[in-house]
Amino acid sequence: MPGGCAFCLGPCPPQAPWCEACLAALPWNRPACRRCAEPLPPAAPDWCGRCLSSPPAFDGARVGLRYEAEVAALLQRFKFAADPRAGTLLVTLMARELASLDAAERPELLIALPRHRRRAREAGLDTGPWLTARLARSLGLPWTVPQRRRDTPTQRGLDRRARRRNLRDAFVVGRELPVRVALVDDVMTTGASLGALAEACREAGALHVEAWAAARTPLAAGR
């Protein structure tokens, strides 16, 4: 239905892509670990146990949704069917969550997490740069895409340690970076890809690196 809610197709406020009921019912990632965005139980500490013992290479993560229900369906349409409407909805949801950043929290540059060129051609879309370009425009920030040095084997089925080994030295930034940057991806699972890119960003001069994604897969889900 033209002008209807993107989720239930019912009426929604003017210029809004969803109705308030569907927005409230989305799987919001709250509370979550401030370092890696892993979903936490109510009243849990700010950091998960994994980050207390072995923190990732990035300083914090902002991921407003969990990879579940309607959000999982949106991401599957975006990643595997190159659906621009699904991607636009994801960007809008990310921008809504990030709009409240104050001046001290805003990064100076967004950095897209790219697929290797071959994989992007096969999929018909490089989701990281696609999201980053539109999110940067919405937030009024510059952005860039680093080089993916090699076509790493798929991350599916690998545990946290194997994912890190798989991605070692996979990215080259190729420019001097400002102090504060944010890395952008579609889904964060273990954070290994974003961690590898964070290490490359630090080598290029960034001092504060955050990880941003549309959704977080709870590690307990085993994805």
Secondary structure, DSSP 8 states (H G I E B T S, - for coil): -TTS-TTT-S---TT-SS-HHHHHHS-B--SB-TTT--B--TT--SS-HHHHHS--SSSEEEEEEESSHHHHHHHHHHHHH--HHHHHHHHHHHHHHHTT--TTT--SEEEE----HHHHHHHT--HHHHHHHHHHHHHT--EE--EE-S-----TT--HHHHHHHTTT-EE--S---SEEEEEEEEESSSHHHHHHHHHHHHTT-SEEEEEEEEE--GGG--
